[in-house]
Amino acid sequence: METIRIDDRFDRFEELLALILASFAYMDGRIDPPSSAHQLTPDALRRKAEDEIAFVALAERALVGCVFCKPEPDCLYIGKLAVAPWSQRKGAGRLLLAAAEEMARDLKLPALRLQTRIELSENHATFSAWGFVETGRSAHPGFTRPTSIEMRKRL
């Protein structure tokens, strides 16, 4: 398995969208509001990859995961970390996280930051095992209760 950075030669955005939707499908009916992944299109992913730093994980030629990273003043924000259901627990998530950590170090950023939904306790446990700690909670617009947990990992 290997990671590659998405650049202007990458032309598999339809596959990438299918991977993200398959990876996030278990959230349907569990989180409120629904995942923003449902609003993505291949063109939106192409633009996102141009505006952010994105990596895919490949097993042979098969897309098995992705992560989008956005530099912030004091950290690298990790978004749309996705691993195909058929490839989970085989190291793709850790490989993508390692690529994000290396990018943060290259950019001289001292931490990674991500958000995960309140309802997804299994994600909280995984991110904690990977060295992330909860740093806050927030609510999506229109909600009076927290809907997301912010987590950080110091590098």
CYANA upper distance limits for C-alpha pairs under 8 A (distance plus 0.5 A):
  1 MET  CA     57 ALA  CA      7.30
  1 MET  CA     58 LEU  CA      6.04
  1 MET  CA     59 ALA  CA      5.06
  1 MET  CA     60 GLU  CA      7.33
  1 MET  CA     92 ALA  CA      7.95
  2 GLU  CA     57 ALA  CA      6.09
  2 GLU  CA     58 LEU  CA      5.89
  2 GLU  CA     59 ALA  CA      7.26
  2 GLU  CA     95 LEU  CA      8.10
  3 THR  CA     55 PHE  CA      6.82
  3 THR  CA     56 VAL  CA      5.97
  3 THR  CA     57 ALA  CA      4.85
  3 THR  CA     58 LEU  CA      6.64
  3 THR  CA     95 LEU  CA      7.54
  3 THR  CA     96 LEU  CA      7.26
  3 THR  CA     99 ALA  CA      7.86
  4 ILE  CA     55 PHE  CA      5.98
  4 ILE  CA     56 VAL  CA      6.08
  4 ILE  CA     57 ALA  CA      7.11
  4 ILE  CA     58 LEU  CA      8.26
  5 ARG  CA     53 ILE  CA      8.03
  5 ARG  CA     54 ALA  CA      6.30
  5 ARG  CA     55 PHE  CA      4.79
  5 ARG  CA     56 VAL  CA      6.98
  6 ILE  CA     10 PHE  CA      6.27
  6 ILE  CA     49 ALA  CA      7.25
  6 ILE  CA     53 ILE  CA      8.04
  6 ILE  CA     54 ALA  CA      5.92
  6 ILE  CA     55 PHE  CA      5.94
  6 ILE  CA     56 VAL  CA      7.36
  7 ASP  CA     49 ALA  CA      8.06
  7 ASP  CA     50 GLU  CA      8.20
 12 ARG  CA     16 LEU  CA      6.68
 13 PHE  CA     17 LEU  CA      6.53
 13 PHE  CA     42 PRO  CA      5.50
 13 PHE  CA     43 ASP  CA      8.10
 13 PHE  CA     45 LEU  CA      7.12
 13 PHE  CA     46 ARG  CA      7.19
 14 GLU  CA     18 ALA  CA      6.85
 14 GLU  CA     41 THR  CA      8.46
 14 GLU  CA     42 PRO  CA      5.87
 15 GLU  CA     19 LEU  CA      6.64
 15 GLU  CA     63 LEU  CA      8.00
 16 LEU  CA     20 ILE  CA      6.76
 16 LEU  CA     42 PRO  CA      8.29
 16 LEU  CA     63 LEU  CA      7.72
 16 LEU  CA     66 CYS  CA      8.34
 17 LEU  CA     21 LEU  CA      6.64
 17 LEU  CA     40 LEU  CA      7.76
 17 LEU  CA     41 THR  CA      7.30
 17 LEU  CA     42 PRO  CA      6.72
 17 LEU  CA     45 LEU  CA      7.94
 18 ALA  CA     22 ALA  CA      6.53
 19 LEU  CA     23 SER  CA      6.51
 19 LEU  CA     63 LEU  CA      7.96
 19 LEU  CA     64 VAL  CA      7.73
 19 LEU  CA     65 GLY  CA      7.66
 19 LEU  CA     82 ALA  CA      7.92
 19 LEU  CA     83 VAL  CA      7.84
 19 LEU  CA     84 ALA  CA      6.19
 20 ILE  CA     24 PHE  CA      6.56
 20 ILE  CA     37 ALA  CA      7.61
 20 ILE  CA     65 GLY  CA      8.46
 20 ILE  CA     66 CYS  CA      8.39
 20 ILE  CA     80 LYS  CA      8.02
 20 ILE  CA     82 ALA  CA      6.21
 20 ILE  CA     83 VAL  CA      7.98
 20 ILE  CA     84 ALA  CA      7.86
 21 LEU  CA     25 ALA  CA      6.32
 21 LEU  CA     37 ALA  CA      7.06
 21 LEU  CA     38 HIS  CA      7.72
 22 ALA  CA     84 ALA  CA      6.90
 22 ALA  CA     85 PRO  CA      7.31
 23 SER  CA     82 ALA  CA      6.18
 23 SER  CA     83 VAL  CA      6.22
 23 SER  CA     84 ALA  CA      5.54
 23 SER  CA     85 PRO  CA      6.14
 24 PHE  CA     28 ASP  CA      8.09
 24 PHE  CA     35 SER  CA      8.23
 24 PHE  CA     37 ALA  CA      7.95
 24 PHE  CA     82 ALA  CA      7.79
 26 TYR  CA     30 ARG  CA      8.23
 27 MET  CA     31 ILE  CA      6.43
 27 MET  CA     34 PRO  CA      8.34
 27 MET  CA     35 SER  CA      7.97
 27 MET  CA    120 LEU  CA      8.43
 28 ASP  CA     34 PRO  CA      7.28
 28 ASP  CA     35 SER  CA      8.21
 29 GLY  CA     34 PRO  CA      8.17
 30 ARG  CA    119 GLU  CA      7.31
 31 ILE  CA     35 SER  CA      7.89
 31 ILE  CA    117 ARG  CA      7.54
 31 ILE  CA    118 ILE  CA      8.46
 31 ILE  CA    119 GLU  CA      6.65
 31 ILE  CA    120 LEU  CA      8.37
 32 ASP  CA    147 THR  CA      7.86
 33 PRO  CA    140 HIS  CA      8.14
 34 PRO  CA     38 HIS  CA      8.32
 36 SER  CA     40 LEU  CA      7.69
 37 ALA  CA     80 LYS  CA      8.48
 40 LEU  CA     44 ALA  CA      6.27
 40 LEU  CA     45 LEU  CA      7.11
 41 THR  CA     45 LEU  CA      6.69
 42 PRO  CA     46 ARG  CA      6.71
 43 ASP  CA     47 ARG  CA      6.78
 44 ALA  CA     48 LYS  CA      6.56
 45 LEU  CA     49 ALA  CA      6.55
 46 ARG  CA     50 GLU  CA      6.87
 47 ARG  CA     51 ASP  CA      6.72
 48 LYS  CA     52 GLU  CA      6.35
 49 ALA  CA     53 ILE  CA      6.70
 49 ALA  CA     54 ALA  CA      6.17
 49 ALA  CA     68 PHE  CA      7.84
 52 GLU  CA     68 PHE  CA      6.95
 52 GLU  CA     69 CYS  CA      6.30
 52 GLU  CA     70 LYS  CA      5.75
 52 GLU  CA     71 PRO  CA      8.43
 53 ILE  CA     68 PHE  CA      6.25
 53 ILE  CA     69 CYS  CA      5.45
 53 ILE  CA     70 LYS  CA      6.79
 54 ALA  CA     66 CYS  CA      7.71
 54 ALA  CA     67 VAL  CA      6.18
 54 ALA  CA     68 PHE  CA      4.84
 54 ALA  CA     69 CYS  CA      6.50
 55 PHE  CA     66 CYS  CA      6.01
 55 PHE  CA     67 VAL  CA      5.98
 55 PHE  CA     68 PHE  CA      7.11
 55 PHE  CA     96 LEU  CA      7.50
 55 PHE  CA     99 ALA  CA      8.06
 56 VAL  CA     63 LEU  CA      7.31
 56 VAL  CA     64 VAL  CA      7.95
 56 VAL  CA     65 GLY  CA      5.99
 56 VAL  CA     66 CYS  CA      4.69
 56 VAL  CA     67 VAL  CA      7.12
 56 VAL  CA     96 LEU  CA      7.84
 57 ALA  CA     63 LEU  CA      6.55
 57 ALA  CA     64 VAL  CA      6.02
 57 ALA  CA     65 GLY  CA      5.31
 57 ALA  CA     66 CYS  CA      6.47
 57 ALA  CA     92 ALA  CA      6.76
 57 ALA  CA     95 LEU  CA      7.97
 57 ALA  CA     96 LEU  CA      7.19
 58 LEU  CA     62 ALA  CA      5.91
 58 LEU  CA     63 LEU  CA      5.33
 58 LEU  CA     64 VAL  CA      6.10
 58 LEU  CA     65 GLY  CA      7.67
 59 ALA  CA     63 LEU  CA      7.19
 59 ALA  CA     64 VAL  CA      7.05
 64 VAL  CA     83 VAL  CA      6.23
 64 VAL  CA     84 ALA  CA      5.70
 64 VAL  CA     87 SER  CA      6.68
 64 VAL  CA     92 ALA  CA      7.56
 65 GLY  CA     81 LEU  CA      7.95
 65 GLY  CA     82 ALA  CA      5.76
 65 GLY  CA     83 VAL  CA      4.62
 65 GLY  CA     84 ALA  CA      6.45
 65 GLY  CA     92 ALA  CA      6.82
 65 GLY  CA     93 GLY  CA      7.63
 65 GLY  CA     96 LEU  CA      8.09
 66 CYS  CA     80 LYS  CA      7.68
 66 CYS  CA     81 LEU  CA      6.18
 66 CYS  CA     82 ALA  CA      5.81
 66 CYS  CA     83 VAL  CA      7.15
 66 CYS  CA     96 LEU  CA      7.31
 67 VAL  CA     78 ILE  CA      7.38
 67 VAL  CA     79 GLY  CA      6.70
 67 VAL  CA     80 LYS  CA      5.97
 67 VAL  CA     81 LEU  CA      4.78
 67 VAL  CA     82 ALA  CA      6.96
 67 VAL  CA     96 LEU  CA      6.92
 67 VAL  CA     97 LEU  CA      8.40
 67 VAL  CA    100 ALA  CA      8.44
 68 PHE  CA     78 ILE  CA      6.49
 68 PHE  CA     79 GLY  CA      5.60
 68 PHE  CA     80 LYS  CA      6.32
 68 PHE  CA     81 LEU  CA      7.27
 69 CYS  CA     76 LEU  CA      6.78
 69 CYS  CA     77 TYR  CA      5.93
 69 CYS  CA     78 ILE  CA      5.28
 69 CYS  CA     79 GLY  CA      6.60
 69 CYS  CA    100 ALA  CA      7.43
 70 LYS  CA     76 LEU  CA      6.13
 70 LYS  CA     77 TYR  CA      5.47
 70 LYS  CA     78 ILE  CA      7.21
 70 LYS  CA     79 GLY  CA      8.42
 71 PRO  CA     75 CYS  CA      6.83
 71 PRO  CA     76 LEU  CA      5.02
 71 PRO  CA     77 TYR  CA      6.62
 71 PRO  CA    104 ALA  CA      8.39
 72 GLU  CA     76 LEU  CA      6.20
 72 GLU  CA     77 TYR  CA      7.18
 73 PRO  CA    109 LEU  CA      8.33
 74 ASP  CA    109 LEU  CA      6.46
 74 ASP  CA    110 PRO  CA      7.17
 74 ASP  CA    111 ALA  CA      7.54
 75 CYS  CA    104 ALA  CA      7.75
 75 CYS  CA    109 LEU  CA      5.64
 75 CYS  CA    110 PRO  CA      6.47
 75 CYS  CA    111 ALA  CA      5.20
 75 CYS  CA    112 LEU  CA      5.81
 75 CYS  CA    113 ARG  CA      6.86
 76 LEU  CA    100 ALA  CA      8.30
 76 LEU  CA    104 ALA  CA      6.33
 76 LEU  CA    109 LEU  CA      7.11
 76 LEU  CA    111 ALA  CA      6.89
 76 LEU  CA    112 LEU  CA      5.32
 76 LEU  CA    113 ARG  CA      6.56
 77 TYR  CA    112 LEU  CA      6.38
 77 TYR  CA    113 ARG  CA      5.21
 77 TYR  CA    114 LEU  CA      6.25
 78 ILE  CA    100 ALA  CA      8.13
 78 ILE  CA    112 LEU  CA      7.25
 78 ILE  CA    113 ARG  CA      6.41
 78 ILE  CA    114 LEU  CA      5.54
 78 ILE  CA    115 GLN  CA      8.47
 79 GLY  CA    114 LEU  CA      7.00
 79 GLY  CA    115 GLN  CA      8.20
 81 LEU  CA     93 GLY  CA      8.08
 81 LEU  CA     96 LEU  CA      8.45
 82 ALA  CA     93 GLY  CA      8.02
 83 VAL  CA     87 SER  CA      7.11
 83 VAL  CA     88 GLN  CA      6.55
 83 VAL  CA     92 ALA  CA      7.19
 83 VAL  CA     93 GLY  CA      6.89
 84 ALA  CA     88 GLN  CA      6.81
 87 SER  CA     92 ALA  CA      7.97
 88 GLN  CA     92 ALA  CA      7.61
 88 GLN  CA     93 GLY  CA      8.25
 89 ARG  CA     93 GLY  CA      8.48
 91 GLY  CA     95 LEU  CA      6.60
 92 ALA  CA     96 LEU  CA      6.66
 93 GLY  CA     97 LEU  CA      6.62
 94 ARG  CA     98 ALA  CA      6.56
 95 LEU  CA     99 ALA  CA      6.89
 96 LEU  CA    100 ALA  CA      6.84
 97 LEU  CA    101 GLU  CA      6.63
 98 ALA  CA    102 GLU  CA      6.64
 99 ALA  CA    103 MET  CA      6.70
100 ALA  CA    104 ALA  CA      6.65
100 ALA  CA    112 LEU  CA      8.41
101 GLU  CA    105 ARG  CA      6.73
101 GLU  CA    112 LEU  CA      7.66
101 GLU  CA    155 LEU  CA      7.88
102 GLU  CA    106 ASP  CA      6.66
103 MET  CA    107 LEU  CA      6.68
104 ALA  CA    108 LYS  CA      6.59
104 ALA  CA    109 LEU  CA      5.50
104 ALA  CA    110 PRO  CA      7.55
104 ALA  CA    111 ALA  CA      7.64
104 ALA  CA    112 LEU  CA      7.78
105 ARG  CA    109 LEU  CA      6.25
105 ARG  CA    110 PRO  CA      7.56
105 ARG  CA    155 LEU  CA      8.30
110 PRO  CA    154 ARG  CA      6.51
110 PRO  CA    155 LEU  CA      5.92
111 ALA  CA    152 ARG  CA      7.07
111 ALA  CA    153 LYS  CA      5.88
111 ALA  CA    154 ARG  CA      4.83
111 ALA  CA    155 LEU  CA      5.74
112 LEU  CA    152 ARG  CA      5.99
112 LEU  CA    153 LYS  CA      5.62
112 LEU  CA    154 ARG  CA      7.11
112 LEU  CA    155 LEU  CA      8.01
113 ARG  CA    150 GLU  CA      7.63
113 ARG  CA    151 MET  CA      6.25
113 ARG  CA    152 ARG  CA      4.93
113 ARG  CA    153 LYS  CA      7.05
114 LEU  CA    150 GLU  CA      6.31
114 LEU  CA    151 MET  CA      5.93
114 LEU  CA    152 ARG  CA      7.01
115 GLN  CA    148 SER  CA      6.69
115 GLN  CA    149 ILE  CA      5.96
115 GLN  CA    150 GLU  CA      4.96
115 GLN  CA    151 MET  CA      6.62
116 THR  CA    120 LEU  CA      7.68
116 THR  CA    123 ASN  CA      7.60
116 THR  CA    124 HIS  CA      7.73
116 THR  CA    148 SER  CA      5.99
116 THR  CA    149 ILE  CA      5.80
116 THR  CA    150 GLU  CA      7.09
116 THR  CA    151 MET  CA      8.30
117 ARG  CA    147 THR  CA      6.34
117 ARG  CA    148 SER  CA      4.82
117 ARG  CA    149 ILE  CA      6.49
118 ILE  CA    146 PRO  CA      7.74
118 ILE  CA    147 THR  CA      5.85
118 ILE  CA    148 SER  CA      5.58
118 ILE  CA    149 ILE  CA      6.47
119 GLU  CA    147 THR  CA      8.37
120 LEU  CA    124 HIS  CA      7.21
121 SER  CA    125 ALA  CA      6.84
122 GLU  CA    126 THR  CA      6.77
123 ASN  CA    127 PHE  CA      6.55
124 HIS  CA    128 SER  CA      6.52
125 ALA  CA    129 ALA  CA      6.65
126 THR  CA    130 TRP  CA      6.82
127 PHE  CA    131 GLY  CA      6.98
127 PHE  CA    132 PHE  CA      5.89
127 PHE  CA    133 VAL  CA      8.31
128 SER  CA    132 PHE  CA      5.23
128 SER  CA    133 VAL  CA      6.46
131 GLY  CA    153 LYS  CA      6.26
132 PHE  CA    151 MET  CA      6.18
132 PHE  CA    152 ARG  CA      5.50
132 PHE  CA    153 LYS  CA      4.87
132 PHE  CA    154 ARG  CA      8.26
133 VAL  CA    151 MET  CA      5.63
133 VAL  CA    152 ARG  CA      5.96
133 VAL  CA    153 LYS  CA      6.94
134 GLU  CA    149 ILE  CA      7.24
134 GLU  CA    150 GLU  CA      6.30
134 GLU  CA    151 MET  CA      4.78
134 GLU  CA    152 ARG  CA      7.08
135 THR  CA    149 ILE  CA      8.16
135 THR  CA    150 GLU  CA      6.09
135 THR  CA    151 MET  CA      5.86
135 THR  CA    152 ARG  CA      7.13
136 GLY  CA    149 ILE  CA      6.41
136 GLY  CA    150 GLU  CA      5.56
136 GLY  CA    151 MET  CA      7.64
137 ARG  CA    146 PRO  CA      6.41
137 ARG  CA    147 THR  CA      7.91
137 ARG  CA    148 SER  CA      6.13
137 ARG  CA    149 ILE  CA      5.00
137 ARG  CA    150 GLU  CA      6.33
138 SER  CA    145 ARG  CA      8.45
138 SER  CA    146 PRO  CA      5.43
138 SER  CA    147 THR  CA      6.61
138 SER  CA    148 SER  CA      5.86
138 SER  CA    149 ILE  CA      7.06
138 SER  CA    150 GLU  CA      8.21
139 ALA  CA    143 PHE  CA      6.25
139 ALA  CA    144 THR  CA      7.13
139 ALA  CA    145 ARG  CA      6.46
139 ALA  CA    146 PRO  CA      4.82
139 ALA  CA    147 THR  CA      5.33
139 ALA  CA    148 SER  CA      6.78
140 HIS  CA    146 PRO  CA      8.06
140 HIS  CA    147 THR  CA      6.75
140 HIS  CA    148 SER  CA      8.17
143 PHE  CA    147 THR  CA      8.16
